[in-house]
């Protein structure tokens, strides 16, 4: 049972890394403020559905990762 949760923890960690890397970075600084304003003014709605899906997927995978990490920490007894 402990091995199952450890494998599940590895799967969640790899999934979390993948989902975070798939997300689009937020622009920072003056250039990001200018281009971000232009995108907001003219509308950039094409990738909004994918961004929302990736945000929700990230939350779900992160919750699974933390719960699995707590279970593994509880199951592993110090020697």
N, C-alpha and C positions, 0 to 999 in steps of 0.2 A: 504494500500500500504506500509506503514511503517512496519507493522508486517511482511509482505511478505519478505521485504529486511532484517529484523532482523533474520528471520528464515533462509534465504539464507546465511546470514553471519555466523550463527552457523554451517550450513552444510559445508561451505567453511573452517571454522576454524577446524572442526573435520577432514575433508578430508586432510587438510594441515598437521595436526599432524600425521595422519596415513601414508601419503606418505613419510614424512620425517623419520618416524621411520622404514619404510620398506627399506630405502636405506642402503647400506653397508657403514660402517664407514671407513674413510681413516686412514691408519696406520700412526702413528707419532713416532718420536724418532729414535734411532739408529736401533732398531729391525725392525721397519717399513721400514727404508731405505734399509736394507739388504734384507728383504723378498720382498719388492717392486721391487728391482732390479732383483731378481731371477724370479719373475712373468713376468717382462718385457722381460727378456732374453729368457725364455722358452715359453713365450706366454700363456696368460690366456684369451682366447676369448670366453669362454662358456657363461659367464653371462654378456657380453658386451651389448647385445641387451636389456636385462632387465634393466641394469643400465641406458642406454640411454633413454629408455622409462620412467623410474622413474624420471630422470632429467627433461625431457620435461613435464611430468605430474606435477611435482613440480612447474615448472615455470608457467604453465597454471593455476593451483590452486592458486598460490600466487598472480598472477595478478587479478584473480577473487575475491580473498579475499580483496585486497587493493581497488579495484574499488567499491566493495560492502560496505566496511567500509567508504569510502568517501561519498557514496550515503546516507548511514544511518546517518552519521555526518551532512550532509546537510539537511536531512529531519527532524531531531530532533531539535526542536526550544527550546532555553532556556526559562524557565518560570520566 
